[in-house]
Amino acid sequence: MTGTVSLPGAIHRVGIVGSGTMGAGLAEICGRAGLDVVVVASGPASVPAGLGRLVSSLDRAVTRGKLSEDDRDATLARVAFTTELDDLADRDLVMEAIRENEDQKSELFVALDKVVESPQAILASNTSSIPIMRLARVTSRPEQVVGLHFFNPVPVMPLVELIGSLLTGEHTLQRMTEFVGGSLGKTPIRSPDRAGFVVNSLLIPYLLSAIRMVESGFATAEVVDQGMTLGCSHPLGPLRLTDMIGLDVVAAIAESLQAEFREPQFTPPALLLRMVEGGLLGKKSGRGFYPYS
């Protein structure tokens, strides 16, 4: 278990907005790091669902020998679930992990700016594509707004993209570098504040190209994925990766990239848009480019 970094401005009390896959993952790594965690779910029905995700992930870690039962219980004791944003008033850091929608995230940041009391508290977004400036400018503390882009599954993936806007203070970036690398034991990389940041600027055109191959009949999903896993040593083919990320998330990121850069490579294929409209979102919905039980 990783200990909390004892430095000026160190983060001890963490708030998380969203109890889905990413929110529960963030709660797990913060709880395992010994931090005091409060998770705000979207409604009463989401509380047991979010807690269930957290418990299931911790149980898998115990089964695989990655975590002791005592540490599992200690982690759960550090994580509280609520439905009230006001319960985040005393937090040092609040990370949002709601759906990839700029209007909804902006509304949330307006609310968090009013709720979180400490003038030193940092507000962070787990957005995978939205420029941080657009979220920072709706608050009264733009110098303390950053992007912390974690990858799914959060407890496993070691990388975190750290994104500051033109208004983000260097002290804020230093605090977040210490938090990600020290408290959480992840590897932070800094990215300029542009849609898609580093990883998705490279990844999304690749995924869209794979979808276009299927859409045109050039190759099946299975053939495309075999080509990349067996021919290029990728651990996961692009269509299975799209299913894991969520087709709606891939489409939202592509649209954000297209809006910023106006380049054909970022245009979502019609097949992707129709699948999203039909609720074929990938693994989380039970069907995407592949069926899931």
C-alpha positions as CSV (number, residue, x, y, z in Angstrom):
1,M,0.0,0.0,0.0
2,T,1.3,3.4,-0.9
3,G,1.6,6.1,1.8
4,T,0.5,9.7,1.7
5,V,3.3,12.2,0.7
6,S,4.1,14.5,3.7
7,L,4.8,17.7,1.8
8,P,3.3,21.2,2.0
9,G,0.1,21.2,0.1
10,A,-0.1,17.4,0.1
11,I,-3.5,15.9,-0.6
12,H,-5.3,14.0,2.2
13,R,-9.0,14.4,1.6
14,V,-10.2,13.5,-1.8
15,G,-13.7,13.9,-3.4
16,I,-14.9,12.0,-6.5
17,V,-18.0,12.9,-8.5
18,G,-19.3,9.8,-10.3
19,S,-19.5,6.2,-9.2
20,G,-19.3,4.4,-12.5
21,T,-16.3,2.4,-13.7
22,M,-13.9,5.3,-13.6
23,G,-15.3,6.8,-10.4
24,A,-15.1,3.5,-8.5
25,G,-11.6,2.9,-9.9
26,L,-10.5,6.3,-8.6
27,A,-12.0,5.6,-5.2
28,E,-10.1,2.3,-5.0
29,I,-6.7,3.7,-5.8
30,C,-7.2,6.7,-3.4
31,G,-8.5,4.4,-0.6
32,R,-5.6,2.0,-1.1
33,A,-3.2,5.0,-0.9
34,G,-4.5,5.7,2.6
35,L,-6.6,8.8,1.7
36,D,-9.9,9.9,3.1
37,V,-12.3,9.5,0.1
38,V,-15.9,10.7,-0.4
39,V,-17.7,9.6,-3.6
40,V,-20.8,11.5,-4.8
41,A,-23.1,9.3,-6.8
42,S,-25.8,10.6,-9.2
43,G,-28.7,9.2,-7.1
44,P,-29.7,6.8,-4.4
45,A,-29.7,3.8,-6.8
46,S,-26.2,4.6,-7.9
47,V,-24.7,4.2,-4.4
48,P,-25.0,0.4,-4.1
49,A,-24.0,0.0,-7.7
50,G,-20.8,2.1,-7.2
51,L,-20.0,0.3,-3.9
52,G,-20.5,-3.0,-5.7
53,R,-18.0,-2.0,-8.3
54,L,-15.5,-1.1,-5.7
55,V,-16.0,-4.3,-3.7
56,S,-15.8,-6.5,-6.7
57,S,-12.5,-4.9,-7.9
58,L,-11.0,-5.2,-4.4
59,D,-12.1,-8.8,-4.2
60,R,-10.4,-9.6,-7.5
61,A,-7.2,-8.0,-6.2
62,V,-7.4,-10.2,-3.1
63,T,-8.0,-13.3,-5.2
64,R,-5.0,-12.5,-7.4
65,G,-2.7,-12.0,-4.4
66,K,-2.3,-8.2,-5.1
67,L,-4.0,-7.2,-1.9
68,S,-4.5,-8.6,1.6
69,E,-7.9,-9.0,3.2
70,D,-6.9,-6.6,5.9
71,D,-5.9,-3.9,3.3
72,R,-9.2,-4.6,1.5
73,D,-11.2,-3.9,4.6
74,A,-9.1,-0.8,5.4
75,T,-9.7,0.6,1.9
76,L,-13.4,0.1,2.2
77,A,-13.4,1.9,5.6
78,R,-11.7,4.9,4.0
79,V,-14.3,5.3,1.2
80,A,-17.8,6.9,1.9
81,F,-20.6,7.2,-0.7
82,T,-23.1,10.0,-0.7
83,T,-25.5,11.7,-3.1
84,E,-24.8,15.3,-1.9
85,L,-22.2,17.6,-3.4
86,D,-22.2,19.5,-0.2
87,D,-20.4,16.6,1.4
88,L,-17.3,17.6,-0.6
89,A,-16.9,21.0,1.2
90,D,-13.8,20.0,3.2
91,R,-11.9,18.3,0.3
92,D,-8.3,19.1,-0.7
93,L,-8.9,17.7,-4.2
94,V,-12.1,16.9,-6.1
95,M,-12.0,14.8,-9.3
96,E,-15.0,14.5,-11.5
97,A,-15.6,11.3,-13.5
98,I,-19.0,11.9,-15.0
99,R,-20.0,11.3,-18.7
100,E,-18.0,13.0,-21.4
101,N,-20.3,16.0,-22.0
102,E,-18.8,19.5,-21.9
103,D,-22.1,21.2,-20.8
104,Q,-22.6,18.7,-17.9
105,K,-19.0,19.0,-16.8
106,S,-19.1,22.8,-16.9
107,E,-22.3,22.9,-14.8
108,L,-20.6,20.6,-12.3
109,F,-17.5,22.8,-12.0
110,V,-19.7,25.8,-11.4
111,A,-21.3,23.9,-8.5
112,L,-18.0,22.5,-7.1
113,D,-16.5,26.0,-7.2
114,K,-19.2,27.1,-4.8
115,V,-19.2,24.0,-2.6
116,V,-15.5,23.3,-2.0
117,E,-14.5,25.7,0.8
118,S,-10.7,25.7,0.9
119,P,-9.1,28.4,-1.4
120,Q,-6.2,26.0,-2.0
121,A,-8.4,23.1,-3.0
122,I,-7.9,21.8,-6.6
123,L,-10.7,20.8,-9.0
124,A,-9.7,18.2,-11.5
125,S,-11.4,16.6,-14.5
126,N,-10.9,13.1,-15.8
127,T,-12.0,14.2,-19.2
128,S,-10.4,12.3,-22.1
129,S,-10.8,15.1,-24.7
130,I,-12.3,18.4,-23.5
131,P,-9.8,21.3,-23.2
132,I,-9.3,22.2,-19.5
133,M,-9.6,25.9,-20.2
134,R,-13.3,25.5,-21.0
135,L,-13.8,24.0,-17.5
136,A,-11.4,26.4,-15.7
137,R,-13.1,29.6,-17.0
138,V,-16.4,28.8,-15.3
139,T,-14.8,28.8,-11.9
140,S,-13.4,31.6,-9.6
141,R,-10.2,29.5,-9.3
142,P,-8.9,28.8,-12.8
143,E,-5.3,28.6,-11.5
144,Q,-6.4,25.5,-9.5
145,V,-8.2,23.6,-12.2
146,V,-6.4,20.7,-14.0
147,G,-7.0,17.7,-16.1
148,L,-6.1,14.3,-14.6
149,H,-6.8,11.8,-17.3
150,F,-6.7,8.2,-15.9
151,F,-7.1,5.1,-18.0
152,N,-9.4,2.2,-17.7
153,P,-9.1,0.0,-15.6
154,V,-7.8,2.7,-13.2
155,P,-6.2,0.3,-10.6
156,V,-4.2,-1.4,-13.3
157,M,-3.2,1.2,-15.8
158,P,0.0,3.1,-14.7
159,L,-0.3,6.3,-16.8
160,V,-2.1,9.5,-15.9
161,E,-2.1,12.5,-18.3
162,L,-1.7,15.8,-16.4
163,I,-3.1,18.8,-18.2
164,G,-2.9,22.4,-17.2
165,S,-4.6,25.2,-19.0
166,L,-2.9,28.5,-19.8
167,L,-4.3,29.7,-16.5
168,T,-3.3,26.8,-14.3
169,G,-0.7,27.7,-11.7
170,E,2.7,25.9,-11.7
171,H,2.2,25.2,-8.0
172,T,-1.0,23.3,-8.8
173,L,0.8,21.2,-11.4
174,Q,3.6,20.4,-9.0
175,R,1.1,19.4,-6.3
176,M,-0.7,17.1,-8.8
177,T,2.6,15.6,-10.0
178,E,3.5,14.7,-6.4
179,F,-0.1,13.4,-5.8
180,V,-0.1,11.2,-8.9
181,G,3.5,10.0,-8.7
182,G,3.9,9.9,-4.9
183,S,0.5,9.2,-3.2
184,L,-1.0,7.1,-6.0
185,G,2.2,5.5,-7.4
186,K,1.2,6.3,-11.0
187,T,3.3,7.8,-13.8
188,P,2.2,11.3,-14.8
189,I,3.0,12.8,-18.2
190,R,2.2,16.5,-19.0
191,S,0.2,17.3,-22.0
192,P,-0.7,20.6,-23.6
193,D,-4.3,21.7,-23.2
194,R,-5.7,20.7,-26.6
195,A,-8.5,18.3,-27.3
196,G,-7.5,14.7,-27.0
197,F,-4.3,15.5,-25.2
198,V,-1.4,13.1,-26.1
199,V,-2.9,9.6,-26.0
200,N,-6.3,10.1,-27.6
201,S,-4.8,12.4,-30.3
202,L,-3.0,9.2,-31.4
203,L,-5.4,6.5,-30.4
204,I,-8.8,7.8,-31.7
205,P,-7.8,8.1,-35.4
206,Y,-6.5,4.5,-35.2
207,L,-9.8,3.3,-33.7
208,L,-11.8,5.2,-36.3
209,S,-9.7,3.8,-39.1
210,A,-10.5,0.2,-37.9
211,I,-14.2,1.0,-37.7
212,R,-14.1,2.3,-41.3
213,M,-12.5,-1.0,-42.4
214,V,-15.5,-2.8,-40.9
215,E,-18.0,-0.3,-42.2
216,S,-16.7,-0.6,-45.8
217,G,-16.6,-4.4,-45.8
218,F,-12.8,-4.4,-46.2
219,A,-12.4,-6.7,-43.2
220,T,-14.4,-8.1,-40.3
221,A,-13.8,-7.0,-36.7
222,E,-12.1,-10.3,-36.0
223,V,-9.7,-10.0,-38.9
224,V,-8.8,-6.4,-38.0
225,D,-8.2,-7.4,-34.4
226,Q,-6.2,-10.4,-35.3
227,G,-4.0,-8.3,-37.6
228,M,-3.1,-5.9,-34.9
229,T,-2.7,-8.4,-32.0
230,L,-0.8,-11.2,-34.0
231,G,0.9,-9.0,-36.5
232,C,1.8,-5.9,-34.4
233,S,1.9,-7.4,-30.9
234,H,-0.8,-5.1,-29.6
235,P,-2.4,-6.6,-26.4
236,L,-5.9,-5.8,-27.7
237,G,-7.3,-5.2,-31.2
238,P,-8.8,-1.8,-32.0
239,L,-12.4,-3.1,-32.2
240,R,-12.2,-4.9,-28.8
241,L,-10.5,-1.9,-27.4
242,T,-13.4,0.3,-28.7
243,D,-15.9,-2.1,-27.0
244,M,-14.0,-1.8,-23.8
245,I,-13.7,2.0,-23.8
246,G,-17.4,2.3,-24.9
247,L,-18.5,3.3,-28.4
248,D,-20.3,6.4,-26.9
249,V,-17.1,7.6,-25.3
250,V,-15.1,7.0,-28.5
251,A,-17.7,9.0,-30.5
252,A,-17.7,11.8,-28.0
253,I,-13.9,12.1,-28.1
254,A,-13.9,12.0,-31.9
255,E,-16.4,14.8,-32.1
256,S,-14.4,16.9,-29.6
257,L,-11.3,16.4,-31.7
258,Q,-13.2,17.1,-34.9
259,A,-14.6,20.3,-33.4
260,E,-11.2,21.6,-32.5
261,F,-9.0,20.5,-35.5
262,R,-11.5,20.1,-38.4
263,E,-9.5,17.2,-39.8
264,P,-11.1,14.3,-41.7
265,Q,-9.2,11.7,-39.6
266,F,-11.2,12.7,-36.5
267,T,-14.7,12.4,-38.2
268,P,-16.8,9.7,-36.5
269,P,-17.8,7.0,-39.1
270,A,-21.5,6.7,-39.7
271,L,-21.4,3.1,-38.4
272,L,-20.1,4.3,-35.1
273,L,-22.8,6.9,-34.8
274,R,-25.6,4.4,-35.7
275,M,-24.3,1.9,-33.1
276,V,-24.3,4.6,-30.4
277,E,-27.8,5.6,-31.4
278,G,-28.9,2.0,-31.1
279,G,-27.4,1.5,-27.7
280,L,-24.7,-0.8,-28.9
281,L,-22.1,0.7,-26.7
282,G,-19.7,-2.2,-26.3
283,K,-18.9,-4.3,-23.2
284,K,-21.0,-2.2,-20.8
285,S,-24.2,-2.6,-22.8
286,G,-23.7,-6.3,-23.7
287,R,-23.0,-5.8,-27.4
288,G,-20.7,-3.7,-29.6
289,F,-18.5,-5.0,-32.3
290,Y,-18.7,-8.3,-30.3
291,P,-21.4,-9.8,-28.1
292,Y,-20.9,-10.0,-24.3
293,S,-22.7,-12.1,-21.8
